[in-house]
Amino acid sequence: MAERFSECLFRKNNEEYLVMRDALLLKGEKSFTFSKPAFFLLLTAVILSGILAAATVDHIDRGLQLMKLSFHRQGTTMIHAFEAGARTSMLFRRSTGHNPLVDLASEILKDSGIAYIRIIDEKDTVLVSEGSLPESMIKSYVDIQEVGTEPVSTINWRDGIFEVTKQFIPIQASPTGMTMMEQRWEQWNMAHKPHGRMFISIGFFTSEFEKARKEDMHHTLFMLAMLLLLFSAGLYFIFLYRKMRVTHATLLNTRLYADNVLESIPDSLITLDPDNKIVSCNENSEKLLGKSMDDIAGQPIFNIFPACPAELLKAQNHSLEQTAECPHIGGEIVPVKVGSARLFDHQGNWIGHVLVLRDIREIRKMEWQLERSRRLAALGSMAAGIAHEVRNPLGTLRGFAQFFGSETGASDACKKYAHFMINEVDRLNQLVSELLQFGAPRELVFEKVDVDAFLEKISTLLASDFSAKKISYSCHKDEDVILYGDANLLIQVILNMLKNSIRATPVEGKISLELTQSGTECRICVRDSGKGMNEETQNKMFDPFFTDSKDGTGLGLAVCHQIVEQHHGRFEVTSKVGQGTAVVIILPQEMRHHA
């Protein structure tokens, strides 16, 4: 089914042809190819996914940066506050045996967002360590010795800790001498003996940020899932749409193909429903019935075709054929061969009948011609036998008539009767010659006919006849006309046709002879302005012994018909009473193939 049908198969209008062409192209797409809609959908999904991923990464990165900045600022603030608190503690605490930094750290840790506070010196001595300090976050002096007075941040995602580290400087030197706070600090140092610089680390829990980041990730994954779902749905609908297009195109293709096949069938097809009402028909049915599909759709078949054999519609399991007469335009009755078969759907349910009407007018005509040929052959054989038996006595009678008419002393009356007998014998002898030609036609000599000489000879032989009735005679031929056949017999046929036209044409009438080329045929047309013929005369004009002239024998046209048939040709006669007659002799162009 993937082959491309010929364009001549498509009919009706350009729109149907284009649909059919698209249907055939789609029909060939057995394997899926990435169509433009699918490609654009995929490209859109990829772009949106990229944008969403980039936006998510950017959002998470900005959140991370904001978190770092927030924790860093918060840590710096807390360290400064711790240093300030340490100074305050040094100012108001009188006892030197208690570490005021521990109390301060404990107070600060009451904030649920702080994980720990740790202070160490250069000897890794832990001066303050409050809160939950993960082992991975325990740092020695070596790890933080590069840290100066500016806070340094680190993050541990595994333990969820953000740490801010800075050199711990609770007391700044005064240029005017040691203040009371510095004295207290010195007392604290003497009690706790720190070595060198001190470093403070404050750890913050990142769980809230982690929670927010996970929510963002979940939201992003949800959006990606929705995008994937939308993409899948779009792709599915594209596949479904393409499948529907292919299915629709296939159905349309099949329908158009079936319609064109039905229209190309020379027979008439009519489909009926179970109630014997007309459902559809092809164009030949419309021509045969003389009605359009719109006029007969839904009507019972017996209203349109009364002679439809009812028993055909009762057939159960096989098709039947019968002969019937179908009404045509103008009351004409057309003989048809009617066939019927039952129709079933894909589930095997009976849905009606299909009637096939075959116009058998040509068959009847050929049967009639065949029967006529048989009768003429039998008549010809009989006529030939009679002619042979009659010709010899006719010769004897003519001889005696000449003898009596030329005898010395014969009276004028005897001579008159003898001359009359001779004329009648000659007429009978002509009839016998025609009977012999009709009963035993001689073998033809096929050759290419010199058309100019052919027409000139005919004009010369009939010039006196045309002149006697003052008939206007014209002769015309195509330049490329080619005529093959027996020239003498064809001249006999044309002369007979023209003589009949002369007898039927009134004084000062018109007669024409035309030779034209029509494809592979040569057409010889004899046209006159005579009295014309009725339908009955036209049907019998080539029958032996049929004549409407008192001087005719009725064998001239029969012999002409026989000669034309020998040339594998045919006659076409057009005539109306009072409007003249046109007789066309149609001969094959190259008679050599029939010789």
CORQUIKA-V790001 format. One record per residue. N is the residue number from 1. PHI is phi in whole degrees, -180 to 180 (NA if undefined). Layout:
# CORQUIKA-V790001
<<N & PHI> <N & PHI>>
This chain:
# CORQUIKA-V790001
<<1 & NA> <2 & -83> <3 & -69> <4 & -89> <5 & -76> <6 & -66> <7 & -67> <8 & -69> <9 & -74> <10 & -95> <11 & -140> <12 & 74> <13 & -158> <14 & -63> <15 & -62> <16 & -65> <17 & -64> <18 & -64> <19 & -60> <20 & -65> <21 & -62> <22 & -63> <23 & -63> <24 & -70> <25 & -65> <26 & -67> <27 & -64> <28 & -77> <29 & -85> <30 & -71> <31 & -94> <32 & -71> <33 & -116> <34 & -73> <35 & -77> <36 & -62> <37 & -59> <38 & -66> <39 & -64> <40 & -66> <41 & -65> <42 & -64> <43 & -62> <44 & -62> <45 & -64> <46 & -64> <47 & -63> <48 & -64> <49 & -63> <50 & -63> <51 & -63> <52 & -64> <53 & -64> <54 & -64> <55 & -65> <56 & -66> <57 & -61> <58 & -64> <59 & -64> <60 & -66> <61 & -65> <62 & -65> <63 & -63> <64 & -65> <65 & -65> <66 & -65> <67 & -63> <68 & -60> <69 & -64> <70 & -66> <71 & -65> <72 & -63> <73 & -65> <74 & -63> <75 & -64> <76 & -61> <77 & -62> <78 & -65> <79 & -64> <80 & -62> <81 & -66> <82 & -64> <83 & -63> <84 & -66> <85 & -64> <86 & -63> <87 & -64> <88 & -63> <89 & -63> <90 & -66> <91 & -75> <92 & -101> <93 & -82> <94 & -96> <95 & -78> <96 & -104> <97 & -85> <98 & -108> <99 & -85> <100 & -69> <101 & -69> <102 & -66> <103 & -62> <104 & -65> <105 & -65> <106 & -62> <107 & -65> <108 & -67> <109 & -68> <110 & -63> <111 & -70> <112 & -66> <113 & -84> <114 & -99> <115 & -87> <116 & -162> <117 & -134> <118 & -139> <119 & -128> <120 & -130> <121 & -112> <122 & -69> <123 & -95> <124 & 64> <125 & -77> <126 & -84> <127 & -86> <128 & -140> <129 & -150> <130 & -120> <131 & 98> <132 & -94> <133 & -104> <134 & -64> <135 & -62> <136 & -67> <137 & -99> <138 & -74> <139 & -120> <140 & -97> <141 & -60> <142 & -59> <143 & -73> <144 & -123> <145 & -67> <146 & -81> <147 & -72> <148 & -108> <149 & -81> <150 & -91> <151 & -63> <152 & -123> <153 & -109> <154 & -138> <155 & -134> <156 & -122> <157 & -68> <158 & -66> <159 & -93> <160 & 69> <161 & -124> <162 & -114> <163 & -114> <164 & -119> <165 & -118> <166 & -156> <167 & -65> <168 & -89> <169 & -130> <170 & -77> <171 & -123> <172 & -103> <173 & -64> <174 & -102> <175 & -73> <176 & -100> <177 & 125> <178 & -74> <179 & -88> <180 & -64> <181 & -65> <182 & -67> <183 & -65> <184 & -62> <185 & -64> <186 & -65> <187 & -63> <188 & -66> <189 & -65> <190 & -65> <191 & -77> <192 & -101> <193 & 49> <194 & -73> <195 & -106> <196 & 67> <197 & -72> <198 & -117> <199 & -129> <200 & -113> <201 & -125> <202 & -118> <203 & -104> <204 & -116> <205 & -73> <206 & -104> <207 & -61> <208 & -64> <209 & -66> <210 & -60> <211 & -62> <212 & -64> <213 & -66> <214 & -65> <215 & -63> <216 & -62> <217 & -63> <218 & -62> <219 & -63> <220 & -64> <221 & -62> <222 & -63> <223 & -65> <224 & -64> <225 & -63> <226 & -64> <227 & -64> <228 & -63> <229 & -64> <230 & -64> <231 & -63> <232 & -63> <233 & -64> <234 & -62> <235 & -64> <236 & -63> <237 & -69> <238 & -65> <239 & -58> <240 & -64> <241 & -65> <242 & -64> <243 & -64> <244 & -65> <245 & -63> <246 & -63> <247 & -64> <248 & -63> <249 & -65> <250 & -64> <251 & -64> <252 & -65> <253 & -59> <254 & -63> <255 & -65> <256 & -64> <257 & -62> <258 & -64> <259 & -61> <260 & -70> <261 & -63> <262 & -64> <263 & -69> <264 & -81> <265 & -71> <266 & -70> <267 & -84> <268 & -95> <269 & -117> <270 & -131> <271 & -103> <272 & -122> <273 & -87> <274 & -59> <275 & -92> <276 & 63> <277 & -98> <278 & -71> <279 & -102> <280 & -158> <281 & -158> <282 & -92> <283 & -65> <284 & -64> <285 & -65> <286 & -62> <287 & -68> <288 & -67> <289 & -82> <290 & 73> <291 & -138> <292 & -83> <293 & -61> <294 & -63> <295 & -79> <296 & -109> <297 & -62> <298 & 85> <299 & -90> <300 & -62> <301 & -61> <302 & -73> <303 & -75> <304 & -92> <305 & -131> <306 & -59> <307 & -85> <308 & -60> <309 & -63> <310 & -66> <311 & -67> <312 & -64> <313 & -80> <314 & -99> <315 & -64> <316 & -97> <317 & -122> <318 & -149> <319 & -93> <320 & -129> <321 & -136> <322 & -144> <323 & -97> <324 & -147> <325 & -114> <326 & -109> <327 & -70> <328 & -126> <329 & -61> <330 & 75> <331 & 82> <332 & -67> <333 & -104> <334 & -109> <335 & -72> <336 & -135> <337 & -100> <338 & -107> <339 & -119> <340 & -139> <341 & -148> <342 & -82> <343 & -109> <344 & -132> <345 & -86> <346 & -68> <347 & -98> <348 & 84> <349 & -84> <350 & -71> <351 & -123> <352 & 145> <353 & -129> <354 & -121> <355 & -103> <356 & -116> <357 & -108> <358 & -110> <359 & -68> <360 & -111> <361 & -62> <362 & -65> <363 & -64> <364 & -61> <365 & -64> <366 & -66> <367 & -62> <368 & -64> <369 & -65> <370 & -64> <371 & -63> <372 & -63> <373 & -62> <374 & -64> <375 & -65> <376 & -66> <377 & -64> <378 & -64> <379 & -64> <380 & -65> <381 & -62> <382 & -65> <383 & -65> <384 & -64> <385 & -64> <386 & -65> <387 & -61> <388 & -62> <389 & -74> <390 & -86> <391 & -61> <392 & -64> <393 & -62> <394 & -63> <395 & -63> <396 & -66> <397 & -60> <398 & -65> <399 & -65> <400 & -64> <401 & -64> <402 & -64> <403 & -66> <404 & -67> <405 & -74> <406 & -102> <407 & -69> <408 & -67> <409 & 90> <410 & -70> <411 & -74> <412 & -63> <413 & -65> <414 & -64> <415 & -64> <416 & -64> <417 & -67> <418 & -64> <419 & -64> <420 & -63> <421 & -63> <422 & -63> <423 & -63> <424 & -67> <425 & -65> <426 & -63> <427 & -65> <428 & -64> <429 & -66> <430 & -64> <431 & -63> <432 & -64> <433 & -63> <434 & -67> <435 & -62> <436 & -65> <437 & -64> <438 & -71> <439 & -82> <440 & -138> <441 & -63> <442 & -77> <443 & -69> <444 & -80> <445 & -112> <446 & -83> <447 & -160> <448 & -76> <449 & -86> <450 & -75> <451 & -64> <452 & -63> <453 & -65> <454 & -60> <455 & -72> <456 & -66> <457 & -64> <458 & -63> <459 & -62> <460 & -67> <461 & -66> <462 & -109> <463 & -60> <464 & -67> <465 & -66> <466 & -65> <467 & -69> <468 & -63> <469 & -105> <470 & 53> <471 & -86> <472 & -83> <473 & -107> <474 & -130> <475 & -134> <476 & -142> <477 & -145> <478 & -73> <479 & -65> <480 & -99> <481 & -68> <482 & -127> <483 & -129> <484 & -117> <485 & 156> <486 & -89> <487 & -60> <488 & -64> <489 & -69> <490 & -65> <491 & -63> <492 & -60> <493 & -65> <494 & -66> <495 & -61> <496 & -63> <497 & -62> <498 & -68> <499 & -64> <500 & -62> <501 & -66> <502 & -64> <503 & -65> <504 & -87> <505 & -96> <506 & -72> <507 & -59> <508 & 65> <509 & -82> <510 & -129> <511 & -136> <512 & -133> <513 & -127> <514 & -129> <515 & -118> <516 & -129> <517 & -102> <518 & -132> <519 & 66> <520 & -100> <521 & -124> <522 & -107> <523 & -112> <524 & -110> <525 & -115> <526 & -108> <527 & -123> <528 & -134> <529 & -108> <530 & -81> <531 & -79> <532 & 78> <533 & -135> <534 & -83> <535 & -66> <536 & -65> <537 & -64> <538 & -61> <539 & -70> <540 & -108> <541 & -62> <542 & -100> <543 & -75> <544 & -63> <545 & 69> <546 & -96> <547 & -154> <548 & -111> <549 & -114> <550 & -70> <551 & -96> <552 & -86> <553 & -100> <554 & 83> <555 & -111> <556 & -60> <557 & -70> <558 & -63> <559 & -67> <560 & -60> <561 & -61> <562 & -65> <563 & -65> <564 & -63> <565 & -63> <566 & -62> <567 & -85> <568 & 60> <569 & -109> <570 & -156> <571 & -105> <572 & -131> <573 & -116> <574 & -127> <575 & -155> <576 & -135> <577 & -60> <578 & 83> <579 & -123> <580 & 90> <581 & -138> <582 & -129> <583 & -112> <584 & -112> <585 & -103> <586 & -109> <587 & -121> <588 & -61> <589 & -69> <590 & -117> <591 & -75> <592 & -61> <593 & -72> <594 & -105> <595 & -71>>
